[in-house]
Amino acid sequence: MPRPLGLPFDPIARAGELWGEHFGPADAMRAATSIMRAHQLLLSRLDAILKPHGLTFARYEALVLLRFSRRGSLPLSVIGERLMVHPTSVTNIVDRMTAQGLVERLPNPRDGRGVLASLTAAGAALVERATADLMADGFGLKAYGDEELRQLFGLLRTLRVDAGDF
């Protein structure tokens, strides 16, 4: 995938210089802004890899979650909890995957009112193909080595713990 031509300078570094002149220390602002920009870049890259499979990253995550479950099915509420998304988002994700034939909705035998999302054979096959493509691209993080990836995970995990993510 060709990269767009970028600016001849780092706009976040430049913003940090101006921040320092006007507000004071810029380290936190530069780090937060860099994380936000990295999120945009990474999500764009992952969605580009998944688009030929008819998936978004959110749908891919749901398929992987179902693939990892013991029975290949989970209640919608559990999917929402594990993916940390609103119930409306889960319903939307499952509706789209059902329309694609990747999952089917089944009554939850443990809860007469509840619904399970169950991975179909087509969904299981698709998650395998999509995962192979993502892994071949290093999940968009090929610029980092293994140790850097472990460090990055640790640094971001600290932020998530501090925010009460888990």
Sequence and secondary structure as in RCSB ss.txt:
>XXXX:A:sequence
MPRPLGLPFDPIARAGELWGEHFGPADAMRAATSIMRAHQLLLSRLDAILKPHGLTFARYEALVLLRFSRRGSLP
LSVIGERLMVHPTSVTNIVDRMTAQGLVERLPNPRDGRGVLASLTAAGAALVERATADLMADGFGLKAYGDEELR
QLFGLLRTLRVDAGDF
>XXXX:A:secstr
       SS HHHHHHHHHHHHTS  HHHHHHHHHHHHHHHHHHHHHHHHGGGT  HHHHHHHHHHHHSSSSEEE
HHHHHHHHT  HHHHHHHHHHHHHTTSEEEEEETTEEEEEEEEE HHHHHHHHHHHHHHHHTGGGTTTS HHHHH
HHHHHHHHHHHHTT  
